Amino acid sequence: MSFIILLVAFFVGGVPFGYLAGKLLKGIDIREHGSRNVGATNVFRVVGKGPGIIVYILDAVKGLAPVLLAKLLFAGSTVSDQWFHIAVALAAILGHIFTPYLRFKGGKGVATASGAMLALAPLPLLAALLVFAIVFAAWRYVSLGSLCAALAFPIAVAVEKILAGRDPLVPMLALGWLLLILVIVTHRTNIVRLLQGREPRMSFKSDARGETSKEARNT
């Protein structure tokens, strides 16, 4: 049963809503436009604000639903149960990053991870989202906001446990640092452009065709 749940999580996480949005709403392959990524940010830029927001929500649900299912079927609070819930979350996130429906080339996993963390650690997730909002509002870099939020999440997990008088060295903390590594790896080209000053900021304007500038295509 546990193996089946992991498989379901992977294949649910792999559903490429960004790709489907491009095909259904614009008749385009989103992988050939903008940043050529199937994530919500590229959909926001290329297809439109509304579709981008919807894709983000759907990508988040891909992480949320499998973890909720795992917690329902394996409702224990033992360390082994916690690790299983974490494994299901990782399966969904990896499914998004390496979607089996698009030759294992997917998005960057941030939205799906946020959905999974909503089920596993809602308060640390809220802290991470707050960090994202502050960084994004200040500099308009989605990538920088995502990186800072990923760093803030494990710190928030540890702080939450310490304030509750519990051992901060819990499985969720390990997951937090692993997610940070995943976010760094999937954003490695963004990090290079940030250091070089070439990373495009998020613009809420688009031309009549819904295309982005040549610079934004490198995001």
PyMOL commands that set and color helices and strands:
alter all, ss='L'
color gray80, all
select helices_A, chain A and resi 2-13+17-26+30-32+40-46+49-73+79-97+100-102+110-120+122-139+142-163+171-186+188-196+216-218
alter helices_A, ss='H'
color red, helices_A
deselect
rebuild
show_as cartoon
